[in-house]
Every structure is written in C-alpha cells, then in structure tokens.
C-alpha cells in the first residue's frame, strides 16, 4: 500500500515518520473573503491571503500545490477538511 493510499484512509499517525514539506489547508470562509492556510515544519503555520471570490481562493490553492508538487509530490499534503488540517499540524 502506498503512503498516499494510507493517508486517504485517514491514517494521520503515518505522518510522524514521514519527511513532509508542506500541509495545505482547505479553502475556508474568513473575514474579508475566502482563504487557505499552510503549515511547514520550518516556518510553522502561515495564514493565507483572503480572496473576495471563492474561485480565486481555489485557483490560488491549486497553484500553490502545483508549484510545490514538481518532484516533491510525497512532501505535500492537501487537506480537504479543517479537522484533517488541525490533526496533521498539531
């Protein structure tokens, strides 16, 4: 079973020994619009820019994931829920 398959099943404990670069949170409603947050072991939690349109927030999130995905797909985790993001970054 691949790492990505196990993560899709919700096995967050696998991340403890995994060399991970970045965790990208889901698009959420925030004062001023829609945004997503990121977390890295080096920099910690970083709040994303608030976009007025939800489509712009999703576009920026996808662009962020693509920019880091070239050659490092096993070092990026895109979370679909706030609970998943919190579980992986605490």
KAWOHU-V904269 format. One record per backbone hydrogen bond with DSSP energy under -0.5 kcal/mol. NH is the residue of the N-H (numbers start at 1). CO is the residue of the C=O. E is the energy in kcal/mol with one decimal. If there is no record, write none. Layout:
BEGIN
<<NH	CO	E> <NH	CO	E>>
END
This chain:
BEGIN
<<6	2	-1.9> <7	3	-2.3> <8	4	-2.0> <9	5	-1.0> <10	7	-1.9> <11	6	-1.6> <12	10	-1.6> <14	11	-1.1> <15	12	-1.4> <16	13	-1.2> <17	14	-0.8> <18	15	-0.8> <20	18	-1.0> <21	75	-1.5> <22	75	-2.1> <23	39	-2.6> <24	77	-2.9> <25	23	-0.5> <25	37	-3.4> <28	35	-3.2> <30	33	-3.3> <33	30	-3.0> <34	51	-3.0> <35	28	-2.4> <38	46	-2.3> <39	23	-2.0> <40	44	-1.6> <44	40	-2.7> <46	38	-2.8> <51	34	-3.5> <51	49	-0.6> <57	53	-1.5> <58	54	-2.3> <59	55	-2.3> <60	56	-2.4> <61	57	-2.3> <62	58	-2.6> <63	59	-2.3> <64	60	-2.4> <65	61	-2.2> <66	62	-2.5> <67	63	-2.4> <68	64	-1.3> <69	65	-1.3> <70	66	-0.7> <71	69	-1.2> <72	69	-0.6> <75	72	-2.2> <76	73	-1.0> <77	22	-1.9> <79	24	-3.2> <79	77	-0.6> <85	81	-2.0> <86	82	-2.8> <87	83	-2.5> <88	84	-2.0> <89	85	-1.3> <90	86	-1.1>>
END
